[in-house]
Amino acid sequence: MKSVDGLEEPLTDAALRQRVAELSRVQRIGRIGGFEIDLRDGQFFNQRSPEYLSVHGVTTDAAREAHEAWVQRVHPEDRGRAETHFKNCVAGDARHYSSEYRIVLPGKGVRWISAIAEIDRDEAGAPLRMIGVHIDITRTKEAEEALRASELALKESEQRLRDLNAGLEKLADERARQLASSRAQLQAFFDNSPDWLTLQRCTPDGRFIYVDINPTCEEAYGLPRSRVIGRRVEEILGEEGAQITLAHFRECVRTGKPQRYVTHRTMAGITRFIDVISALVPGAHDRGDRFLLTSARDLTDHQRLETQLRQAQKMDAIGQLTGGVAHDFNNLLTIVLGNATLLKKGIAKDPTKLVDNILLAGERGSALTRQLLSLARNRPLTRQVIDLTAHVPKMTEMLRSSLRGDINLRISVDPNAGAIEADIGELEIALLNVAVNARDAMPTGGQFIIDVREVESGSPPVELPPAQYGYVAIAAQDNGMGMPADVITRAFEPFFTTKMLGSGTGLGLSQVFGFAKSSGGIAHIASQPGEGTCVTIILPVTGKKDHSASSVDGDRSLRRLSGRVLLVDDNEEVITVTKAMISAMGLEVETAASAAEALERLAAGLVRFDLMLTDVVMPDMSGVDLVRVVHRLHAELPIILMSGYNDASTANEYHILRKPVPYDKLHEVIQASLKSAY
């Protein structure tokens, strides 16, 4: 504020209160607590801001508590290092102090603190006071993100602080000194925050212009501060990339409420997954401008770790399946080998019945293999409509394989149960995890029941928000040893387990809880020691239809086909049986044991092929690579891929038949491929 003679006038009480309020709010948003310590004569007399007290979980009585009280809050493992470092900085000639350590809050656990401060000294170098901030960096530590407090940018930060405090240093009264201290604390946080911090000005005509960015943001943007300040958001983020950001900025200005969202952003050639929060700085400013403070936190590593954890949960569940799967496959092989032996010896009274037994055992083994491959593959979560009345009964074989023979499995599905929208693989993993826990809870055998039905109004075990189509409950009940109340309260925590070392990872029920939450529902446990356990997953019903279970025409004609097929596979036995099946359809078949041999036959041009059928996984050149070469040379030739694997990336590029392929399915696909070629 200028006086008539052009000199700076002291701030009014109202202006000072407003600036202090603004600083206090910024500190509250960023979880930054300010402090000042009198270091004269070796006395550590403290003054702490309200946010400091909040961060440390102490009452207002602790605003001027003794230095020893802070020492006692430091975690025992960090206490000696933190106190020694503090005293060394004070006793030496250091001008800056920074440290990271843990504090213990009674009843609230352990928190990580980043302490950043400056030490004022007299001309002789004796310490006078320390001014700084305490920042709660617990989330950063827990997520193992590479977001650590950067060192003070000494030269640039000191120059900025001098610029910011130039006018305030002329004021001699206590109010001016308090304001200078507050601004110094804010600038220290702004310069050293591991998050991307930006300050934008919103003009009355709706433009958002950069006012300031911190060094972390400079690095993320790949642009120096001088090239960002004064430019519109669209100029820095791009017209298309800025739309999400601008929409939240406008909503923040309109409502005055902080806006939070997560998004992907590519800056400096690197795509990051970020968590963004924007808050309106209180009050109007010159020319009616408003100001927004925005913080963006890089969650890329956190997202990657979550993906790895999901895959670890899947592999843990599959590991639990191994014994049961081996048992089931041995039973299936017993059926196949036994019936085949009877056929070979010619001692069967009804050969057709024996063939049917072999086919049924093969189909069951094929279905179980497909489910295992689906569970094991590493793919992103994909929500789809799932008809529980059709899908849950199909899981019987897989679930039975995870249980022992002395456990009776029963699945009951209400035909009126609605469909849900979720990731089908995560649903299977969730039920598999519950089944494995039930098995371990019944060491001498018992009963495991899965019951699927609509949730009646007022009947859920916990309160649920209204849902347009209601809810469906998947309840898994065992009659095992049960859980005490203290175990139930922690059962959904990751890595919590009551099993012996090596018998469980503690990931099973945490995956069940995560699946329910990500699908818009909840998971609940009801149990009593000695009376069994019931794990219930309650999910919202969707109004969408499940098209994956649409019926196939049962009157499909298996008419004889004509044409010449090139069959490519490196397994001689597979070639033999597949050639016999295709020949039975009326087609002429020539075979190749490798992709190279197939290319030689096509290049020779001695015969004209109407279709190529190839395996995916082969030595030297895969079936996918073979398809790409053939498409360039013979674009008109129809090609069918077959694989015993469940490779997600290949399936996204080509339609693949999964081995073993039933005769009817193979006939259907070949017939459709031949028709499409003419």
C-alpha positions as CSV (number, residue, x, y, z in Angstrom):
1,M,0.0,0.0,0.0
2,K,1.5,3.4,-1.1
3,S,1.2,6.6,0.8
4,V,1.1,10.0,-0.9
5,D,4.9,10.4,-0.6
6,G,5.3,6.9,-2.3
7,L,6.7,5.1,0.8
8,E,5.5,1.7,1.9
9,E,3.0,2.0,4.8
10,P,2.7,-0.7,7.4
11,L,0.1,-3.3,6.9
12,T,-3.2,-2.7,8.6
13,D,-4.5,-5.1,11.2
14,A,-7.1,-6.5,8.8
15,A,-4.5,-7.0,6.0
16,L,-2.2,-8.7,8.4
17,R,-4.9,-11.0,9.8
18,Q,-5.9,-11.9,6.2
19,R,-2.3,-12.8,5.2
20,V,-1.9,-14.8,8.4
21,A,-5.2,-16.6,7.6
22,E,-4.0,-17.3,4.1
23,L,-0.7,-18.8,5.4
24,S,-2.5,-20.8,8.0
25,R,-4.8,-22.3,5.4
26,V,-2.0,-23.2,3.1
27,Q,-0.2,-24.8,6.1
28,R,-3.3,-26.8,6.9
29,I,-3.8,-27.9,3.3
30,G,-0.1,-29.0,3.0
31,R,0.1,-30.4,6.6
32,I,2.9,-28.0,7.4
33,G,3.6,-27.0,10.9
34,G,5.8,-23.9,11.7
35,F,8.1,-23.5,14.7
36,E,10.6,-21.1,16.1
37,I,13.3,-22.1,18.7
38,D,15.3,-19.6,20.8
39,L,18.9,-20.9,20.8
40,R,20.5,-18.2,22.9
41,D,22.6,-19.3,25.9
42,G,22.0,-23.0,25.0
43,Q,18.3,-22.7,25.9
44,F,15.8,-24.2,23.5
45,F,12.6,-22.2,24.0
46,N,9.9,-23.3,21.6
47,Q,7.1,-21.6,19.8
48,R,4.8,-23.8,17.6
49,S,2.0,-23.0,15.1
50,P,-1.4,-24.6,15.5
51,E,-0.7,-26.8,12.4
52,Y,2.6,-28.0,14.1
53,L,0.5,-29.1,17.1
54,S,-1.9,-30.9,14.8
55,V,0.9,-32.7,12.9
56,H,2.5,-33.8,16.2
57,G,-0.9,-34.8,17.7
58,V,-0.4,-32.6,20.8
59,T,-2.7,-30.0,22.5
60,T,-2.3,-26.3,22.5
61,D,-0.5,-26.6,25.8
62,A,2.5,-27.9,23.9
63,A,2.9,-24.7,21.9
64,R,5.8,-23.7,24.1
65,E,6.7,-27.1,25.5
66,A,10.3,-27.9,26.5
67,H,12.8,-29.3,24.0
68,E,12.9,-32.6,25.8
69,A,9.2,-33.2,25.0
70,W,10.0,-33.2,21.3
71,V,12.9,-35.6,22.0
72,Q,10.6,-38.0,23.7
73,R,8.1,-38.0,20.7
74,V,10.9,-39.1,18.3
75,H,10.8,-42.8,17.6
76,P,13.3,-44.7,19.9
77,E,15.2,-46.0,16.8
78,D,15.6,-42.5,15.4
79,R,16.0,-40.5,18.6
80,G,19.7,-40.6,19.1
81,R,20.4,-39.7,15.4
82,A,17.8,-36.9,15.3
83,E,18.9,-35.3,18.5
84,T,22.6,-35.6,17.7
85,H,22.1,-34.0,14.3
86,F,20.0,-31.2,15.8
87,K,22.6,-30.4,18.4
88,N,25.5,-30.6,15.9
89,C,23.8,-28.2,13.6
90,V,23.2,-25.7,16.4
91,A,26.7,-26.1,17.9
92,G,28.5,-25.8,14.6
93,D,28.3,-23.0,12.0
94,A,25.4,-24.4,10.0
95,R,22.9,-22.0,8.6
96,H,20.4,-24.6,7.5
97,Y,19.0,-27.6,9.3
98,S,17.1,-30.6,7.7
99,S,16.2,-34.0,9.0
100,E,13.8,-36.9,8.5
101,Y,12.7,-39.0,11.4
102,R,9.7,-40.8,12.9
103,I,7.6,-39.6,15.8
104,V,5.2,-41.8,17.9
105,L,1.7,-40.4,18.5
106,P,0.0,-42.2,21.4
107,G,-3.0,-44.0,20.1
108,K,-2.3,-42.9,16.5
109,G,0.7,-44.8,15.5
110,V,4.0,-43.7,13.9
111,R,4.3,-40.7,11.5
112,W,7.2,-39.5,9.4
113,I,8.4,-35.9,9.8
114,S,10.5,-33.8,7.4
115,A,12.0,-30.9,9.4
116,I,13.4,-28.0,7.4
117,A,14.7,-24.8,9.1
118,E,17.2,-21.9,9.0
119,I,19.5,-20.9,11.9
120,D,20.1,-17.3,12.6
121,R,23.5,-16.5,14.0
122,D,25.3,-13.3,15.3
123,E,28.4,-11.9,13.8
124,A,30.5,-14.3,15.9
125,G,28.6,-17.3,14.6
126,A,26.7,-17.9,17.9
127,P,23.2,-19.4,17.3
128,L,20.3,-17.0,18.0
129,R,17.2,-18.8,16.8
130,M,15.9,-21.5,14.4
131,I,12.9,-20.9,12.2
132,G,11.4,-23.8,10.2
133,V,8.6,-26.1,9.4
134,H,7.6,-29.7,10.1
135,I,6.0,-31.5,7.1
136,D,4.1,-34.8,7.5
137,I,5.6,-37.1,4.8
138,T,4.1,-40.3,6.1
139,R,2.2,-41.1,2.8
140,T,5.3,-40.6,0.8
141,K,7.3,-43.0,2.9
142,E,4.5,-45.6,3.0
143,A,4.0,-45.6,-0.8
144,E,7.8,-45.9,-1.3
145,E,7.6,-43.1,-3.8
146,A,10.6,-41.3,-4.9
147,L,9.2,-38.1,-3.4
148,R,11.7,-37.1,-0.7
149,A,12.3,-33.7,0.5
150,S,14.8,-32.1,-1.9
151,E,17.7,-30.0,-0.5
152,L,17.2,-26.3,-0.1
153,A,18.0,-24.6,-3.4
154,L,20.4,-22.4,-1.6
155,K,21.2,-19.6,-4.0
156,E,17.8,-19.3,-5.7
157,S,15.8,-19.8,-2.5
158,E,17.9,-17.2,-0.6
159,Q,17.4,-14.7,-3.4
160,R,13.6,-15.4,-3.5
161,L,13.4,-15.0,0.3
162,R,15.3,-11.7,0.1
163,D,13.0,-10.5,-2.7
164,L,9.9,-11.6,-0.7
165,N,11.2,-10.0,2.5
166,A,12.7,-6.9,1.0
167,G,9.8,-4.6,1.9
168,L,9.0,-6.4,5.2
169,E,12.6,-6.0,6.5
170,K,12.0,-2.2,6.7
171,L,9.3,-2.7,9.3
172,A,10.6,-2.7,12.8
173,D,7.5,-3.8,14.8
174,E,6.7,-7.2,16.0
175,R,3.8,-7.7,13.5
176,A,6.2,-7.2,10.5
177,R,8.6,-9.8,12.0
178,Q,5.8,-12.3,12.4
179,L,4.7,-11.8,8.8
180,A,8.3,-12.2,7.5
181,S,8.7,-15.4,9.5
182,S,5.4,-16.8,8.2
183,R,6.3,-16.0,4.6
184,A,9.8,-17.6,5.1
185,Q,8.2,-20.8,6.3
186,L,5.8,-20.9,3.4
187,Q,8.6,-20.3,0.8
188,A,10.8,-23.0,2.4
189,F,7.9,-25.5,2.0
190,F,7.2,-24.3,-1.5
191,D,10.8,-24.6,-2.6
192,N,11.4,-28.0,-1.0
193,S,8.2,-29.8,-1.4
194,P,8.5,-33.2,-3.2
195,D,5.1,-32.5,-4.8
196,W,4.6,-30.4,-8.0
197,L,3.4,-27.1,-6.5
198,T,2.0,-24.3,-8.7
199,L,0.2,-21.0,-8.1
200,Q,-2.2,-19.9,-10.8
201,R,-4.1,-16.6,-11.3
202,C,-7.6,-16.7,-12.5
203,T,-8.6,-13.5,-14.4
204,P,-12.2,-12.2,-14.5
205,D,-12.4,-13.3,-18.2
206,G,-11.7,-17.0,-17.2
207,R,-8.0,-17.3,-18.0
208,F,-5.7,-19.3,-15.7
209,I,-2.1,-18.0,-15.7
210,Y,0.9,-19.4,-14.0
211,V,2.2,-17.2,-11.2
212,D,4.8,-19.5,-9.7
213,I,6.0,-23.1,-9.8
214,N,8.4,-24.9,-7.4
215,P,11.7,-26.7,-8.4
216,T,10.0,-30.1,-8.3
217,C,7.5,-28.9,-10.9
218,E,10.2,-27.4,-13.0
219,E,11.9,-30.8,-13.2
220,A,8.6,-32.6,-14.0
221,Y,7.6,-30.1,-16.7
222,G,11.0,-30.1,-18.2
223,L,10.8,-26.3,-18.3
224,P,12.6,-23.6,-16.3
225,R,10.4,-21.4,-14.1
226,S,11.1,-18.4,-16.4
227,R,9.4,-20.1,-19.4
228,V,6.3,-21.0,-17.4
229,I,5.5,-17.9,-15.3
230,G,3.0,-15.6,-17.0
231,R,1.8,-18.2,-19.5
232,R,-1.7,-19.7,-19.7
233,V,-2.3,-23.3,-18.6
234,E,-3.1,-24.3,-22.2
235,E,0.2,-23.1,-23.4
236,I,2.1,-25.3,-21.0
237,L,-0.1,-28.5,-20.9
238,G,-1.4,-28.3,-24.4
239,E,-5.0,-27.5,-25.5
240,E,-6.2,-31.1,-25.2
241,G,-4.2,-32.0,-22.1
242,A,-5.3,-28.9,-20.2
243,Q,-9.1,-29.6,-20.5
244,I,-9.4,-31.8,-17.4
245,T,-7.3,-29.4,-15.4
246,L,-9.2,-26.4,-16.5
247,A,-12.6,-28.1,-15.7
248,H,-11.5,-28.6,-12.1
249,F,-10.0,-25.1,-11.8
250,R,-13.3,-23.6,-12.9
251,E,-15.3,-25.7,-10.5
252,C,-12.9,-24.7,-7.7
253,V,-13.4,-21.0,-8.4
254,R,-17.2,-21.5,-8.8
255,T,-17.7,-23.4,-5.6
256,G,-14.7,-22.3,-3.5
257,K,-14.2,-25.9,-2.5
258,P,-10.9,-27.9,-3.1
259,Q,-11.0,-30.1,-6.2
260,R,-9.2,-33.5,-6.3
261,Y,-8.7,-35.9,-9.1
262,V,-6.2,-38.4,-10.5
263,T,-5.0,-38.4,-14.1
264,H,-2.2,-39.4,-16.5
265,R,0.0,-36.5,-17.7
266,T,2.8,-36.6,-20.2
267,M,5.5,-33.9,-19.5
268,A,9.1,-33.8,-20.7
269,G,8.4,-37.0,-22.6
270,I,7.5,-39.0,-19.5
271,T,3.9,-40.1,-18.7
272,R,3.1,-40.1,-15.0
273,F,0.0,-41.1,-13.0
274,I,-0.6,-38.1,-10.6
275,D,-3.0,-37.2,-7.8
276,V,-3.9,-33.5,-8.1
277,I,-5.6,-31.2,-5.6
278,S,-6.4,-27.5,-6.1
279,A,-7.5,-25.1,-3.5
280,L,-8.7,-21.5,-3.8
281,V,-6.7,-18.9,-2.0
282,P,-9.2,-16.9,0.1
283,G,-10.3,-13.4,-0.9
284,A,-10.4,-11.4,-4.1
285,H,-7.3,-9.6,-5.3
286,D,-6.2,-6.8,-7.7
287,R,-8.6,-6.4,-10.6
288,G,-10.9,-9.1,-9.3
289,D,-8.3,-11.9,-9.9
290,R,-8.5,-15.1,-7.9
291,F,-5.6,-17.4,-7.0
292,L,-5.3,-21.2,-7.0
293,L,-2.7,-23.3,-5.2
294,T,-2.3,-26.7,-6.8
295,S,-0.4,-29.7,-5.6
296,A,0.3,-32.8,-7.8
297,R,1.8,-36.0,-6.4
298,D,3.4,-38.6,-8.6
299,L,1.7,-42.0,-8.0
300,T,3.4,-43.8,-10.8
301,D,5.5,-46.1,-8.6
302,H,2.6,-46.6,-6.2
303,Q,0.4,-47.7,-9.1
304,R,3.1,-50.1,-10.3
305,L,3.4,-51.6,-6.8
306,E,-0.3,-52.1,-6.6
307,T,-0.2,-54.0,-9.9
308,Q,2.6,-56.2,-8.6
309,L,0.7,-56.8,-5.4
310,R,-2.4,-57.9,-7.3
311,Q,-0.3,-60.3,-9.4
312,A,1.3,-61.6,-6.2
313,Q,-2.1,-62.3,-4.7
314,K,-3.1,-64.2,-7.8
315,M,0.1,-66.3,-7.8
316,D,-0.4,-67.0,-4.0
317,A,-3.9,-68.3,-4.7
318,I,-2.7,-70.5,-7.6
319,G,0.0,-71.9,-5.4
320,Q,-2.7,-72.9,-2.9
321,L,-4.5,-74.6,-5.8
322,T,-1.5,-76.8,-6.9
323,G,-2.1,-79.8,-4.8
324,G,-5.8,-80.0,-5.5
325,V,-5.3,-79.5,-9.3
326,A,-2.7,-82.3,-9.4
327,H,-5.2,-84.5,-7.6
328,D,-8.0,-83.7,-10.0
329,F,-5.9,-84.1,-13.1
330,N,-4.7,-87.5,-11.8
331,N,-8.4,-88.5,-11.5
332,L,-9.1,-87.3,-15.0
333,L,-6.1,-89.1,-16.4
334,T,-7.3,-92.2,-14.6
335,I,-10.6,-92.0,-16.4
336,V,-8.9,-91.3,-19.8
337,L,-6.3,-94.0,-19.5
338,G,-8.6,-96.6,-18.0
339,N,-11.3,-96.2,-20.6
340,A,-8.7,-96.0,-23.5
341,T,-7.2,-99.3,-22.2
342,L,-10.5,-101.0,-22.2
343,L,-11.2,-99.9,-25.7
344,K,-7.7,-101.0,-26.9
345,K,-8.1,-104.5,-25.4
346,G,-11.6,-104.8,-26.9
347,I,-13.2,-105.9,-23.7
348,A,-15.8,-103.2,-23.4
349,K,-19.4,-104.1,-23.8
350,D,-20.4,-100.5,-24.7
351,P,-17.5,-98.7,-26.5
352,T,-19.6,-95.6,-27.0
353,K,-20.0,-95.2,-23.2
354,L,-16.2,-95.4,-22.8
355,V,-15.6,-92.8,-25.5
356,D,-18.1,-90.5,-23.8
357,N,-16.2,-90.9,-20.5
358,I,-13.0,-90.0,-22.2
359,L,-14.5,-86.9,-23.9
360,L,-16.1,-85.8,-20.6
361,A,-12.9,-86.1,-18.7
362,G,-11.0,-84.2,-21.4
363,E,-13.6,-81.4,-21.4
364,R,-13.3,-81.1,-17.6
365,G,-9.5,-80.9,-17.7
366,S,-9.7,-78.3,-20.5
367,A,-12.1,-76.1,-18.5
368,L,-9.9,-76.3,-15.4
369,T,-6.8,-75.5,-17.4
370,R,-8.5,-72.4,-19.0
371,Q,-9.5,-71.1,-15.6
372,L,-6.0,-71.6,-14.2
373,L,-4.5,-69.7,-17.2
374,S,-7.0,-66.9,-16.8
375,L,-6.1,-66.5,-13.1
376,A,-2.4,-66.6,-13.7
377,R,-2.2,-64.1,-16.6
378,N,-1.0,-60.6,-15.7
379,R,-3.5,-58.2,-17.2
380,P,-5.2,-54.9,-16.2
381,L,-8.5,-55.0,-14.4
382,T,-11.4,-55.2,-16.9
383,R,-14.9,-54.6,-15.7
384,Q,-17.6,-56.6,-17.5
385,V,-21.2,-57.7,-16.9
386,I,-21.2,-61.1,-15.1
387,D,-24.3,-63.2,-14.8
388,L,-23.7,-64.9,-11.4
389,T,-26.4,-67.5,-12.0
390,A,-24.4,-68.8,-15.0
391,H,-20.8,-68.1,-13.9
392,V,-20.6,-69.1,-10.3
393,P,-21.7,-72.8,-10.9
394,K,-19.0,-73.0,-13.6
395,M,-16.4,-72.4,-10.9
396,T,-17.3,-75.7,-9.1
397,E,-14.4,-77.7,-10.5
398,M,-11.9,-75.0,-9.7
399,L,-13.2,-74.5,-6.2
400,R,-13.3,-78.2,-5.5
401,S,-9.7,-78.5,-6.6
402,S,-8.7,-76.0,-3.9
403,L,-10.5,-78.0,-1.2
404,R,-9.6,-81.5,0.2
405,G,-11.7,-84.6,-0.5
406,D,-13.0,-84.5,3.1
407,I,-14.7,-81.2,2.5
408,N,-18.2,-81.2,0.9
409,L,-18.7,-78.3,-1.5
410,R,-22.2,-77.0,-2.2
411,I,-23.1,-74.0,-4.4
412,S,-26.6,-72.5,-4.3
413,V,-27.5,-69.7,-6.7
414,D,-30.9,-67.9,-6.6
415,P,-32.1,-67.7,-10.2
416,N,-33.4,-64.2,-9.5
417,A,-29.9,-62.9,-8.5
418,G,-29.0,-60.0,-10.7
419,A,-25.9,-59.5,-12.7
420,I,-22.9,-57.5,-11.5
421,E,-20.3,-55.4,-13.3
422,A,-16.8,-56.4,-12.1
423,D,-13.5,-58.0,-13.2
424,I,-14.3,-61.7,-13.7
425,G,-10.8,-62.9,-12.9
426,E,-10.8,-60.9,-9.6
427,L,-14.1,-62.5,-8.7
428,E,-12.7,-66.0,-9.3
429,I,-9.6,-65.1,-7.2
430,A,-11.8,-63.7,-4.4
431,L,-13.9,-66.9,-4.1
432,L,-10.8,-69.1,-4.5
433,N,-9.1,-67.2,-1.6
434,V,-12.1,-67.7,0.6
435,A,-12.2,-71.4,-0.3
436,V,-8.5,-71.8,0.6
437,N,-9.1,-70.1,4.0
438,A,-12.1,-72.3,4.6
439,R,-10.1,-75.4,3.8
440,D,-7.4,-74.4,6.3
441,A,-10.0,-73.7,9.0
442,M,-11.4,-77.3,8.6
443,P,-8.3,-79.6,9.1
444,T,-10.6,-82.6,9.8
445,G,-13.1,-81.9,7.0
446,G,-16.4,-80.2,6.9
447,Q,-18.7,-78.3,4.6
448,F,-18.2,-75.3,2.4
449,I,-21.3,-73.5,1.0
450,I,-21.5,-70.7,-1.5
451,D,-24.9,-69.0,-1.6
452,V,-25.7,-66.3,-4.1
453,R,-28.9,-64.3,-3.7
454,E,-30.5,-60.9,-3.8
455,V,-30.1,-58.7,-0.8
456,E,-33.4,-57.9,0.7
457,S,-34.1,-54.3,1.9
458,G,-32.9,-53.9,5.5
459,S,-31.1,-57.3,5.6
460,P,-27.4,-56.4,4.9
461,P,-25.0,-56.9,7.8
462,V,-23.8,-53.4,7.3
463,E,-25.3,-50.2,6.0
464,L,-25.2,-49.7,2.3
465,P,-25.9,-46.6,0.1
466,P,-29.0,-46.8,-2.1
467,A,-28.4,-48.6,-5.5
468,Q,-30.7,-48.3,-8.5
469,Y,-31.0,-52.0,-9.0
470,G,-30.3,-53.2,-5.5
471,Y,-27.5,-55.5,-4.3
472,V,-26.6,-59.2,-4.6
473,A,-24.8,-61.1,-1.9
474,I,-22.2,-63.9,-2.4
475,A,-21.9,-65.6,1.0
476,A,-19.2,-68.3,1.5
477,Q,-19.9,-70.3,4.7
478,D,-17.7,-72.9,6.4
479,N,-18.2,-74.9,9.6
480,G,-14.6,-74.6,10.7
481,M,-12.8,-73.3,13.8
482,G,-14.0,-69.7,13.4
483,M,-12.4,-66.4,14.4
484,P,-12.3,-64.3,17.6
485,A,-13.4,-60.7,17.4
486,D,-9.8,-59.3,17.5
487,V,-8.9,-61.4,14.4
488,I,-12.0,-60.3,12.5
489,T,-11.1,-56.6,12.9
490,R,-7.8,-57.2,11.2
491,A,-8.7,-60.0,8.8
492,F,-8.8,-57.7,5.7
493,E,-5.4,-56.1,6.4
494,P,-2.7,-56.9,3.8
495,F,-0.2,-59.5,5.1
496,F,-2.1,-60.1,8.3
497,T,-2.3,-63.9,8.9
498,T,-2.8,-66.2,11.9
499,K,-1.3,-69.2,9.9
500,M,2.1,-70.6,10.7
501,L,5.1,-69.2,8.9
502,G,5.2,-70.5,5.3
503,S,1.5,-71.5,5.4
504,G,0.0,-68.2,4.2
505,T,0.9,-64.7,3.0
506,G,-2.0,-62.8,4.5
507,L,-3.0,-61.5,1.0
508,G,-6.1,-63.6,0.5
509,L,-8.8,-61.7,2.4
510,S,-7.2,-58.3,1.6
511,Q,-7.8,-59.2,-2.1
512,V,-11.4,-60.1,-1.3
513,F,-11.9,-56.7,0.4
514,G,-10.1,-54.9,-2.4
515,F,-12.2,-56.6,-5.1
516,A,-15.4,-55.7,-3.3
517,K,-14.4,-52.0,-2.9
518,S,-13.2,-51.6,-6.5
519,S,-16.5,-53.2,-7.7
520,G,-18.6,-50.6,-5.7
521,G,-19.5,-53.0,-2.9
522,I,-18.3,-54.2,0.5
523,A,-17.0,-57.4,2.2
524,H,-18.1,-58.5,5.6
525,I,-17.1,-61.3,8.0
526,A,-19.3,-63.0,10.5
527,S,-17.7,-65.6,12.8
528,Q,-17.5,-67.1,16.2
529,P,-14.8,-69.3,17.6
530,G,-15.8,-73.0,17.0
531,E,-18.9,-72.0,15.0
532,G,-17.4,-71.4,11.5
533,T,-17.0,-68.3,9.4
534,C,-19.1,-66.6,6.7
535,V,-17.4,-64.2,4.3
536,T,-20.0,-62.2,2.4
537,I,-19.3,-60.1,-0.6
538,I,-22.1,-57.6,-1.3
539,L,-22.1,-56.0,-4.8
540,P,-24.4,-53.6,-6.6
541,V,-26.6,-55.1,-9.3
542,T,-26.1,-53.7,-12.8
543,G,-28.9,-52.8,-15.3
544,K,-26.7,-54.0,-18.2
545,K,-27.0,-57.3,-19.9
546,D,-24.5,-60.1,-20.0
547,H,-24.0,-60.9,-23.7
548,S,-21.2,-63.4,-23.2
549,A,-23.6,-66.1,-22.3
550,S,-25.8,-65.8,-25.3
551,S,-27.0,-69.1,-26.7
552,V,-25.4,-70.7,-29.7
553,D,-27.6,-72.2,-32.4
554,G,-27.9,-75.9,-31.5
555,D,-29.0,-76.8,-35.0
556,R,-25.7,-75.8,-36.6
557,S,-25.1,-78.0,-39.6
558,L,-21.9,-80.0,-39.5
559,R,-21.9,-80.3,-43.3
560,R,-18.9,-81.6,-45.2
561,L,-16.4,-78.9,-46.2
562,S,-14.2,-78.7,-49.3
563,G,-10.8,-77.1,-49.8
564,R,-7.1,-77.5,-48.9
565,V,-5.7,-76.7,-45.5
566,L,-2.1,-76.0,-44.5
567,L,-1.7,-77.2,-40.8
568,V,1.4,-75.9,-38.9
569,D,2.4,-77.3,-35.5
570,D,5.7,-78.5,-34.0
571,N,4.0,-81.3,-32.0
572,E,3.7,-84.5,-34.1
573,E,0.9,-85.9,-31.9
574,V,-1.1,-82.7,-32.1
575,I,-0.7,-82.6,-35.9
576,T,-1.9,-86.2,-36.2
577,V,-5.1,-85.8,-34.2
578,T,-5.9,-82.3,-35.7
579,K,-5.3,-83.6,-39.3
580,A,-7.6,-86.5,-38.6
581,M,-10.4,-84.1,-37.4
582,I,-10.0,-81.7,-40.3
583,S,-9.9,-84.6,-42.8
584,A,-13.1,-86.0,-41.3
585,M,-14.7,-82.7,-42.3
586,G,-14.0,-83.4,-46.0
587,L,-10.9,-81.1,-46.3
588,E,-7.5,-82.0,-47.8
589,V,-4.7,-81.4,-45.3
590,E,-1.0,-80.8,-45.7
591,T,1.2,-80.4,-42.7
592,A,4.3,-78.4,-41.7
593,A,6.4,-78.9,-38.6
594,S,7.6,-75.3,-38.4
595,A,6.9,-71.8,-39.6
596,A,9.9,-72.0,-42.0
597,E,8.5,-75.1,-43.6
598,A,5.1,-73.5,-44.0
599,L,6.6,-70.5,-45.7
600,E,8.6,-72.8,-48.1
601,R,5.4,-74.6,-49.1
602,L,3.6,-71.3,-49.7
603,A,6.5,-69.9,-51.7
604,A,6.8,-73.0,-53.8
605,G,3.2,-72.5,-55.1
606,L,2.8,-76.1,-56.1
607,V,-0.7,-76.2,-54.6
608,R,-3.3,-73.6,-53.7
609,F,-4.3,-73.5,-50.1
610,D,-7.7,-72.2,-49.0
611,L,-6.9,-71.9,-45.3
612,M,-3.9,-72.0,-42.9
613,L,-4.2,-73.3,-39.3
614,T,-1.2,-72.6,-37.1
615,D,0.0,-73.0,-33.6
616,V,1.1,-69.9,-31.8
617,V,4.1,-71.1,-29.7
618,M,6.7,-72.7,-31.9
619,P,10.6,-72.6,-32.0
620,D,12.5,-70.1,-34.2
621,M,9.3,-68.3,-35.4
622,S,6.0,-68.0,-33.5
623,G,2.7,-68.4,-35.2
624,V,1.9,-64.7,-34.7
625,D,5.1,-63.8,-36.6
626,L,4.2,-66.3,-39.3
627,V,0.8,-64.7,-39.7
628,R,2.4,-61.3,-40.2
629,V,4.7,-62.6,-42.9
630,V,1.9,-64.5,-44.7
631,H,-0.4,-61.6,-44.6
632,R,2.2,-59.5,-46.4
633,L,2.7,-62.1,-49.1
634,H,-0.8,-63.7,-49.3
635,A,-3.2,-61.2,-48.0
636,E,-6.2,-63.2,-49.2
637,L,-5.4,-66.4,-47.3
638,P,-7.6,-67.0,-44.2
639,I,-5.6,-67.9,-41.1
640,I,-6.7,-69.5,-37.8
641,L,-4.4,-69.4,-34.7
642,M,-4.5,-72.0,-32.0
643,S,-2.7,-71.9,-28.6
644,G,-2.6,-73.8,-25.3
645,Y,-1.5,-70.6,-23.6
646,N,-3.6,-67.6,-22.5
647,D,-1.5,-64.8,-23.7
648,A,-3.3,-61.5,-23.2
649,S,-1.3,-59.4,-25.7
650,T,-1.7,-61.9,-28.5
651,A,-5.4,-62.2,-27.8
652,N,-5.8,-58.5,-28.1
653,E,-4.3,-58.6,-31.7
654,Y,-5.8,-61.8,-33.1
655,H,-8.7,-64.1,-32.3
656,I,-7.2,-67.4,-31.0
657,L,-8.8,-70.8,-30.5
658,R,-7.8,-72.2,-27.2
659,K,-6.5,-75.8,-27.1
660,P,-7.9,-78.4,-26.9
661,V,-10.5,-77.3,-29.5
662,P,-13.7,-79.5,-29.7
663,Y,-14.5,-80.9,-33.1
664,D,-17.7,-78.9,-33.4
665,K,-16.0,-75.6,-32.5
666,L,-13.2,-76.3,-35.0
667,H,-15.7,-77.1,-37.7
668,E,-17.6,-73.9,-37.0
669,V,-14.5,-71.7,-37.2
670,I,-13.1,-73.3,-40.3
671,Q,-16.5,-73.1,-42.0
672,A,-16.8,-69.4,-41.2
673,S,-13.2,-68.7,-42.3
674,L,-13.8,-70.4,-45.7
675,K,-17.0,-68.5,-46.2
676,S,-15.4,-65.2,-45.5
677,A,-12.7,-65.9,-48.1
678,Y,-15.2,-66.0,-50.9
